[in-house]
Amino acid sequence: MRGTMRNRVVLLIMTVAALGLGGCTRTENDSAARDAGRTAHDIVNKTEKAAKKAERDLEKAAKDAREGWKEADREDKTKPHK
């Protein structure tokens, strides 16, 4: 009895899935794929811009750190040592 009920439920699920998938047209699928592609492209572009900005920020921070290091070195050389 339980096996028969389980089979019916599985058959019902498969039927609903088949009807649902059959209702989609190729045009709808292509449109959804295009939209997904556009979204992915936009994400890649935004990520690339953010990475370039982060690179510029890191380069500036490194430059500032080098200048601070050199400045501290110059100040250290001018101080008399004990």
DATA-V444678 format. One record per residue. RES is the residue in one small letter. SS is DSSP state (alpha for helix, beta for strand, coil for the rest). OMEGA is omega as a letter, one per 30 degrees, with the letter a starting at -180 (999 if undefined). Layout:
# DATA-V444678
<<RES:SS:OMEGA> <RES:SS:OMEGA>>
This chain:
# DATA-V444678
<<m:coil:a> <r:alpha:l> <g:alpha:l> <t:alpha:l> <m:alpha:l> <r:alpha:l> <n:alpha:l> <r:alpha:l> <v:alpha:l> <v:alpha:l> <l:alpha:l> <l:alpha:l> <i:alpha:l> <m:alpha:l> <t:alpha:l> <v:alpha:l> <a:alpha:a> <a:alpha:l> <l:alpha:l> <g:alpha:l> <l:alpha:l> <g:alpha:a> <g:coil:l> <c:coil:l> <t:coil:l> <r:alpha:l> <t:alpha:l> <e:alpha:l> <n:alpha:l> <d:alpha:l> <s:alpha:l> <a:alpha:l> <a:alpha:l> <r:alpha:l> <d:alpha:l> <a:alpha:l> <g:alpha:l> <r:alpha:l> <t:alpha:l> <a:alpha:l> <h:alpha:l> <d:alpha:l> <i:alpha:l> <v:alpha:l> <n:alpha:a> <k:alpha:l> <t:alpha:l> <e:alpha:l> <k:alpha:l> <a:alpha:l> <a:alpha:l> <k:alpha:l> <k:alpha:l> <a:alpha:l> <e:alpha:l> <r:alpha:l> <d:alpha:l> <l:alpha:l> <e:alpha:l> <k:alpha:l> <a:alpha:l> <a:alpha:l> <k:alpha:l> <d:alpha:l> <a:alpha:l> <r:alpha:l> <e:alpha:l> <g:alpha:l> <w:alpha:l> <k:alpha:a> <e:alpha:l> <a:alpha:l> <d:alpha:l> <r:alpha:l> <e:alpha:a> <d:alpha:a> <k:alpha:a> <t:alpha:l> <k:coil:l> <p:coil:a> <h:coil:a> <k:coil:999>>
